[in-house]
């Protein structure tokens, strides 16, 4: 595991040299700009728009950073043939793959953390002098759900990267991300379907494809009157789901990569 951590640190260092943090700078500027462009709305509406757009921007930026980063980690090493040098040392394949994955998670954590911090500061500034102001720290709950969603997405992209090209991986990951966000609709369609084969196919899609829609936490943040029956249980279950599913994907990725000729 020490070897995996060394690879992870090198992966983070290399990723940051590629200026992935520029995404944070762009988002930070946009978030700051958001605090000044909704002056024509009522204060509460204005704050709701700032929160909604801020979380949306973090989620969108996180999506592209995750996919673009993770689809290239393994193929780049193979293309450069540096993987032969690494595996020639006392480095097992699973350590290499886990190191790349942990490095991706570290890079994502830095980016989402910085974007989230800028967002919380922007909302805090916006609430100065406002009546019934709430602590902007509650926004970290939404940011946590975005981080868990990206954890799961990273594992999915890493799994595909062990046996398909980056271009195919990009489309597979994005398609499954969209389908996973529509999981509640596929379940409703399955329940209402009168055709048995269609029903079972939709149920299979609902239960096999990662349920990215689970991590939507915007309503309670944007509409304080929306009550979550058990917020702690909601957050805990989703975090456990993301970690468990990501673990399963990485186990599959290790099994595939271990049998692959590089």
N, C-alpha and C positions, 0 to 999 in steps of 0.2 A: 504493500500500500504506500510505502514511502516513495517508491519509484513513480507510482501514479500521481502522487502529489507534486513531484518534481516536474513531471510532464505537464501537469495542470498549471503550475506557475509559469512555465515556459509558454504555454498556450495563451495565458492571460497577457503576458508581456508582448507576445507577437501580435495578438489581437489589438491591443491598445496602440501598438506602433502603426497599425493599419488605420488609425484615426477613427475607429468606430465610435469613440466618444464625441465625435463631431455631431452625431445624432442627438446627444444630450444637449450640446450647445444650441442647436437649432430649436429643439423642443423648449429649452429654457427661455430663449428669446420669445418664442410664440406664447408661452405661458405668461410671461411678463406682459406682453402686448395684450393678452386677453383681459387683463385687469383694467384696461382703459377703453376698450372699444364698444362696450355695451351701455354707454351712459344714457341711452334713450329709454332703457327699461327701468321698471321699478327696482329698488334695491334687492328685494328677495329674488325676483326673476333674474336680475343681473348675476347674482351670486350663484344661482342654480345653473345658468349658462356657463359660467366660468368653471364650475365643478365638472359639469357634464363634458365640456369640450376638453378640459384638462385631462380627465381620466381617459377619454377617447384617444387623445393624442399620445398619451403614454402607452396605451394598449397597442395602437397602430405602430408606433415606433418600435416597441418591444417585439411585435410580430415580425417586422422586416429584419430587425437586428438578429433575432433568434434564427429565422430561416436561413438568411444569407450566411450567417456565421457557421451554423451547424451542418449545412449541406456540403460544405467545402472542407471541413476539418480533416476527414480521412482521405478523400480523393486527392487533395492537394499534396499530402505526404506521399501518396502512391505515385502521383504524377512527377513529383520532384525526385522520387526514388530515395528520399531521406528515410523512408520507413525501413528500408533494408539496413541502413546504418543503425537505426534505433533497435530493431529486432535482433541484430547481430550481437548486441550487448545482452547482459542478463536481464532482459525485459520481456516479460510474458505478454502475449497479445491482449489478454484481458486488462493488464495494467496499462497498456498503451491506450486502449479504448476508453477505459475509465478516466485516465488522465486527461484525455481530450474532452470528455464529457464534463468533468469537474472544472476544467479550464473554461469551457463554454459557460457553465453556470456562474463561475466567478465573474466573467466578463459581463454577463447579463445582470448579475447582482449589482455590479458597479453602476451600470447604465440606468437600470430601473431605480436604484436607490438615489442616484443623483437627480434623475428626472422627478422622482417622487418628492424629494426634499425641496426642489425648486417650486413644485406645484403647491406644496403645503405652505411655503413661505408666501407665494403669490396670493393664496386664499386668505392667509392671515392678514396680509397688507390690505386686501379688499375689505376685510371685516372691521377694520379700524373705525371706531365711532359708530358702527352699526348696532341697531337694537336687536336683542335676542341673538347675539353672536354665539356661535358654538365653537368648541375647540376644533381647530383644523386637524388636530392629531387623529381624529376619527377617520380622516381620509386615508390613513395608512392601512385601514382594513381593506379598502378597495384596492390599494396598491399591492397589498399582500396577495389578494386574489389574482391580480394580474400576474404577479411573480409566479404563483403556483401554476397558472395557465401556461406561462412561458416555459416553466420547468417541464411540464408534460409535452409541450410542443417540441422542445429541444431533444427530449428522449425519442420522440417519434422521428424527427429528422435524422438523428444519429443512427437509429435502427435502419432506416432506408439507405443511409450513406454506406452501409457495409456491403450492399449488393446492387445498387443502381447508380447511374450517373447523376451529377448535381442537377442537371436540367430536369430529368425525370423525377428526381427527389423533390425539387421545388414544386412541381405540379401536384405530385402525390400528397405532399405535406399540406399544401394550401387547400386542395380539394377536401381532404379529411378534416382540416380545421373548420372549413365552412360547414361540412356535414355535421361535425361534432357540435357546432354552435346551434344547429337546428334539431338537436336530439329530442327536444320536447315535442316538436312537430312530427317527427318520424314515429314517435310513440303514439301520438294521437291518431295518425294515419293508420298505424297498425291496428289499433283498437277498433277503428271504424271500418276497416276493410272487410269486405264480404268474400274476398277471394283468398283461400287458405295460403297458397304459395306466396302471394304478395304480402300477406300478413306476417308470415314467418321470415321473409326476406327483410322486411322493415324492422321486425324485432331483432333480427341478427345484426343489422346495421346499428340499431340503437344501443345494443349491449356490447358490441365488439369495438366500434369506433369510439375513441376517447370522447367523453362527454365534456367538451369545452364549454358548453352552455351552463354547466354547473357553477362556474366561477363569476357569473354576473352578479355584482353587488351594488349596482348603481342606484337602484330605486331607493333603498333606505338612506343612501347618502344624499341623493338629490331631493328626496321628498321625506322630510323628517317624520311626517305622520304615518308613513309606511312602517308597520311593525313586523319585525322578525320574531317569531315565537321564541326561538332559542338561538340567539346570535352566536354564542360560544360553540354550540353544537354544530351550527351551520359552517362556521369557519374551520372547526376541527375536522369535521367530516370531509370537507373539500380538500384540506391540506393532506389528510391521510389518503384520500383517493388519488391525488396527484402523485404523491410519493410512491404509493403502491403500484400504480399503473406505470409510472416511469421506471421503477425497479424492474417490473416484468419486461418492459420493452428493452431495457439494457441487458437483461439476462439473455433475451432472444438475440440481441445484437452481438453479444459476446460469442454465443453458440455459432451464429452465422459467420462471424469474422474469423473464428478459430478454424473453420473448415474451408475458408477462402484461400485461394492461391494469389499471392501478391508479388 
